[in-house]
């Protein structure tokens, strides 16, 4: 159903992200007042931009933020478009292990989706942890699925797979 106002589109976007995150955390998702079209993207952040603890023996954490824009389409109404993302999985007291980034605007010359891995390995003049490993676009649903299926995070919802499937559709 098309959104009739920019605020309605942002509320639907925030609700979708909150629903995906409810598979792993009860942390609050905030759009910080970004309810109107703007030249600069608005920020969506989870838990005040802090990493939150996830259930499971590995003591993993998750940090999520996205940037978004709001546009109007004569046929589809108001829509929110993701303009950047920052997803990180880390260890409780150690910091980020995996950081998925896409930031086409900004200071970095790397504008394509990429992954940073925490690795203290030197490759010639570069450290692996500083390398931008190409990934292609990553969805938040991919991060939730990775956490549960590969990293032994315990989901908070029994219907998490169905929820992710519905959100992808």
HELIX and SHEET records of a PDB file:
HELIX    1   1 UNK A    6  UNK A   21  1                                  16    
HELIX    2   2 UNK A   47  UNK A   49  5                                   3    
HELIX    3   3 UNK A  128  UNK A  130  5                                   3    
HELIX    4   4 UNK A  140  UNK A  151  1                                  12    
HELIX    5   5 UNK A  160  UNK A  168  1                                   9    
SHEET    1   A 4 UNK A  29  UNK A  30  0                                        
SHEET    2   A 4 UNK A  42  UNK A  46 -1                                        
SHEET    3   A 4 UNK A  60  UNK A  73 -1                                        
SHEET    4   A 4 UNK A  52  UNK A  53 -1                                        
SHEET    1   B 7 UNK A  29  UNK A  30  0                                        
SHEET    2   B 7 UNK A  42  UNK A  46 -1                                        
SHEET    3   B 7 UNK A  60  UNK A  73 -1                                        
SHEET    4   B 7 UNK A  77  UNK A  91 -1                                        
SHEET    5   B 7 UNK A  95  UNK A 103 -1                                        
SHEET    6   B 7 UNK A 114  UNK A 117 -1                                        
SHEET    7   B 7 UNK A 133  UNK A 134 -1                                        
SHEET    1   C 2 UNK A 122  UNK A 123  0                                        
SHEET    2   C 2 UNK A 126  UNK A 127 -1                                        
END                                                                             
